[in-house]
Amino acid sequence: MLLCIDCGNTNTVFSLWDGTEFLCTFRAATEWQRTADQYFVWWSTLLRHHKIKADVSEVIISSTVPRVVFNLRVMTDRYFGTRPYVVGKPDCLLPTSPRVDEGTTVGPDRLVNTAGAFDRHGGDLIIVDFGTATTFDVVASDGAYIGGVIAPGVNLSLEALHQAAAALPHVDISKPQTVIGTNTVHCMQSGVFWGYVGLVNGLCERIKEEYDRPMKVLGTGGLAPLFSSGYALFDTIEDDLTMHGLTVIHRYNKDNE
């Protein structure tokens, strides 16, 4: 079985792949202080609770938080007896290398999303990922990541608004029934929700004009379904794109050993 680990700035996700499907997916807050033993106790406790028998023989990791990778490596060596593939490291091969400015380091999450999206949909894609940041990844016809856009994340924007303006409360993101707000919370939710609908729609249109050929737009990340309900932003929504991308990269590396 393959254990796929995606460590983002906010959450770390563990998914168990048996070769045909994901048997389980568990999520924890990303904390760089968490030790290898703590990771394993958390993981094994959840497996027992769900009565899942896991015989992990391979591990692949994607992490945008470099300080976390060491303890994840230690966990896989100590408890699974295997050396993990780490996306972005020289010994972890990619199906297609990114084409960006020389010296540029592309985030592992963007490389993984690119691999997963190309495997499912082919090339000429825009991937909109709602995470701590809202990212737009452009995938060429041959599956290469060729650049994109990084914008502040939705929740990050709401938190910044709350912290910078003493009179504004903390609010949760939701789709308001009307654009014109009739109270403070409504006004803030409308600004963020419809503002991000405009941001996504406008950037995707500009990317398409610059790319100058038809493109498919994929939405992923926890807030993608919410924003697709406000406007026809995406051609499709992928709930497990990152985890699928990890299985694609793992398979490519095994095939090329």
N, C-alpha and C positions, 0 to 999 in steps of 0.2 A: 504493500500500500504506500501511496505517496502522501506525505504531509506537506500542504502548501501553506506558507506563512506570509501574510502581507502586513507589514508594519508601517502604518501611516503616522502622521503627526498627532492625530487624536486617538485613533483606535488601532489595535493589532488584531488581525483575524487569522484563526487557524481553521483550515478545512481539510478533511480527510477524503482522498480520492482513491477508489478501488480499481480504477482502470476503465470504468464505464459511467460512474456517477459519483457525486459527492455524498458521502454517508452522513456527514455532520459539518456544521459550521459554528464556531464559537468565537465570541468577540470580547476583548478586554481593553481597558484604557491603556494607552501606551505610556509606560514609565521606564525610563532608562535604568533606574536603580534596581529593577526587578531582576533577581538572580536566576540562573539556569534551573536551580532546584525549585524555586517558586513557580516558574513557568510550567515545569513538569507536574508539580502537585496540582496546580489549577487545571491543567489539561486532563490528567488522569482521573481527577475527581469528577469532572463533567462527563467523561466517557463512562465511568461506572454508573453515574446517575441515569444516563440514557441507555444503559445496558448495551453499549457498543464495544465489540472486541476489535481492537486495532493492532495489527501486526505491521508497524511502520518499518519499511526497509529503505525508503528514499525520502529526502527532504529538499525542498527548494524554498528560498527566502527572497522576498523583495522588501527592501526597507528604505524609507526616506529619512530615517533617523539612524545615522551611522553608529551611535553609541550603544544601540540596542543589539546590533548584530553579533557582537562578541559573545554575549550570554546566550543568544539563540544557537550559536555555533557550539558552545560548550554543552548545551542541553542535548543537541542532536548527537554529539559524540558520546556523551556520558550515558544517555538513556536509550538511544536507538542504534548506537554503534556504527554510525555512518557519517560521512562528510557531506554537508549540504552544498547544493549549488546556490550561489548568491548572485542574483541578477545585478549586472553592472561590473562584476569582477572579471578579470581577463580570462579566467578558466570557465566562465559560464558563457557559452556561445549563444548568439542570437540568430534566428532564421534569416533576418536581413538587417544589415548594419544601418544605423541612422545616418542621414546626410545633413549635417549641420556645420556651423563654423568650426574650424580647427581649434581644438582646445576646449570646446564646450562639453560639459558633462550633462547628459540628459538624465533626468530623474528615473530611477528604476520603475516607478509606477507607470510612467508614460511609455516606457519600453514594453512593459508587460501588457498594458492595454492595447498597444499597437499590435502585438503578436496575436492576442486573443481576437481582436476585431478583424484582422486580416484573415485569420483562419476561418471565421464564420461568414464574413461578408465580402471578401476580396478587398481590392484597393479603392482609391479615390474616396476617402472617408474623412469625416470630422468627428472626433470623439469628444463629447462634452462631459467632463467628470466633475461632479459636485462633491468636493471634499473640503478639507481645511482651506484650500484655495480652489477656485473654479478654473479648471484648465481646459484648453482646447488643443487637441492633438490632430495634426494633419498627417494622414497616411497616404503615401503615393500608390500608384497602380501596381508596383512590384512589392508592396508591403513594407517599405522603408518609412520610418518616422522622419519627416522633413521639416519639422518646426511646429510652431503653434503660438498660443497666447496663454498668459497667466494673469488671472484677475483675483481680487480678494474673495474669499469664500463667503457664502451667505451668512452663516452664523458668526463668522469673524466680523462682518460688517455690522451686524446687529449689536454685537458686544462692544465694538468700538464706538458706535453711536451712543450706547448707554453710558459708557465710561467717560466719554468726552463732553457730554451734555448732562449736567446735574439734574435737570428737570425731566429728563426722558427715562422711562422705566426700562427694565429688561423685558423683552417680549419674545415669544416663540413665533417662528415663521409659520404662516398659514396663508391660504388664498382668501383674500377679502372678497365679499360679495360685490362691492362697488369700488371704483378707483378713488372717488372722493371720500376721504375719511371724515367721520363726524365726531371722533374723539381721538385722543393722543395715540392710543394703542392701534386703533384702526389706521390712522395716518402713517404710523411707522411700518405697519405690516404691508400697507398698500405701496409705500415707497420702495420697500425691499423686494416684495414679490413682483410687482409690475415693472420695477426698475431692472430686475434681473431678467425678466422675460424680454425686455427691450435690449438689454446687454447681449444676451445669447443670440437673439434673432439678428441683431445688427452685426455682430461679429461674424456669425456664420455667413451672412450675405456678403460681407466684405471679403471673407476668405474665399468664397466661391468665385467672386469676381476676379480676384487676384490669381486663383488657381486656373480659372478659365476652362473648366470642363465640369460636367455634372458630378455632383458629390452626394453621398449619403451621410446623413447626420445621425449619430448614435448618442443616446443619453445614458449615463451610468452614475452611480453614487446614490446615496440614500434619498436625496431630494429630487432626483430626476422625475419620478412619477408625479410629484406634486406640481412641478413646473410645467410638465407636459399637459396637465389638466387646464392650464390657463391659456394655452396657445398651442398651435400645431408646430412645436419646436423641433421634434425629432421624428425621423422615419421609423425608428424602433428604440426600445429601451432594453438595456442589457443589465440584469441584476447581478450576474456573477462573472462579469467580463474579466476582472482582474484575476480571479481564481482560474478561470478557463485559460487565460494567457499564461499563467504559471505552468499549467499542465502541457501547453503547447511548447514552451521553452524547454521544459524538462524532457519531453519526448524527443525534441530536436537534439539535445545534448546526448541522450542515450543512443540515438541512431548514429551519432557521429563520433562515438568513443573509439 
